[in-house]
């Protein structure tokens, strides 16, 4: 099995839709640190699991410097963002999304 990891940082704002009172329901921003984990049993025709540039492009073009509520079709919690990234990056099996120091959400495929 081959593995690659890509770590990148994006800046984006969001507001959470919650069923309880929280300051996070107001629009605010983060410098998100995203770590993407991909794997494949066989390498593609270029000898890669996935091109690192493609990972960055998939995430940055859609999310960087955006209001995530306007860009994503769901409540943009770190957990939901991790799942969306995993679903949209080739050969991805795990994503860690850090929205601030000490606050990390992960999604991993079974």
DAGI-V57963 format. One record per helix or strand of 2 or more residues. SS is the DSSP state (H for helix, E for strand). FROM is the first residue (numbers start at 1). TO is the last residue. If there is no record, write none. Layout:
ss: <SS/SS>
from: <FROM/FROM>
to: <TO/TO>
This chain:
ss: <E/H/E/H/E/H/H/E/E>
from: <2/23/28/52/66/68/78/92/103>
to: <14/25/40/63/67/71/88/100/108>
